[in-house]
Amino acid sequence: MMTPTTADLRTAIQVLDRLGERFTANANNSMIEMHESPRGSHQAGQIEASAIEQTARVKLVSAQLKSWRDELLQQRQTVAHHV
């Protein structure tokens, strides 16, 4: 398996960022559609909590990818200085 390039990592980060935005947008749209009732309020709360959890996971993975990208860039700079 080949090491991903910094471009591969940048693309993955962008995809994850958009996925996080989609989770938030879908949750907002679902909450707007909920009826004003105790059950609707409960469901809206569950949707919001789920979106927050999913978005947090996406941000965690995105942060790890950013770290790996930065490490790759540093390795390349180090190799370039030694050549």
C-alpha positions, 0 to 999 in steps of 0.5 A, spaced: 500 500 500 502 506 498 503 512 502 498 517 501 500 524 498 499 531 501 494 532 495 490 525 497 490 527 505 488 534 503 482 531 499 480 527 504 480 533 509 475 537 504 471 531 504 470 530 511 469 537 512 463 537 507 460 531 511 460 535 517 457 540 514 452 536 511 450 532 518 449 539 521 445 541 515 441 535 515 440 535 523 437 543 522 432 541 516 430 535 520 429 539 526 425 545 522 420 539 520 419 537 527 412 538 529 411 542 536 409 537 541 413 533 546 415 527 542 417 532 536 421 536 541 424 529 544 426 527 537 429 534 535 433 533 541 436 526 539 437 528 532 441 534 534 445 530 539 447 525 534 449 530 529 453 533 534 457 526 535 457 525 528 460 532 527 465 531 533 468 524 530 469 527 523 473 533 526 477 528 530 479 524 524 480 531 520 485 533 525 489 527 525 489 527 517 491 534 518 497 532 522 499 526 518 499 531 512 503 536 516 508 530 518 509 528 510 510 536 508 516 536 514 519 530 512 519 532 504 522 539 507 527 535 511 529 530 505 530 536 500 535 540 505 539 534 505 539 533 498 
